[in-house]
């Protein structure tokens, strides 16, 4: 399913990482979903600075009140994932 085809509850929206608040929200959502995650805001910024980083694949679901409610990094339709 492409991001354009995603069905979200009313008030939620799909977006990409664009601001420092988005980075912070992505880290919080990731650590909540993956309890062994060692991701930090600093590490996320580093990952975003590497040549292989593809911003269009770094998507978040934003809740109506603003914080990130979910995240995904990867090529739709594949099992590719980030290792940064």
CORPE-V207675 format. One line per field, one symbol per residue. phi: phi as a letter, one per 30 degrees, with the letter a starting at -180 (. if undefined). burial: + if it has 9 or more other ideal C-beta (glycine too) atoms within 8 Angstrom, else -. A space follows every 10 residues. Layout:
phi=???
burial=???
//
This chain:
phi=.dedcdccde jdbcbcdbbd dddddddddd dddbdcdcdb ddddddedcd dddbedcccb ccdedjddca aabldeibcd bdbd
burial=---------- -+-++++--- -+++++++++ +--------- +-++++++-- --+---++++ +++---+++- +--+------ ----
//
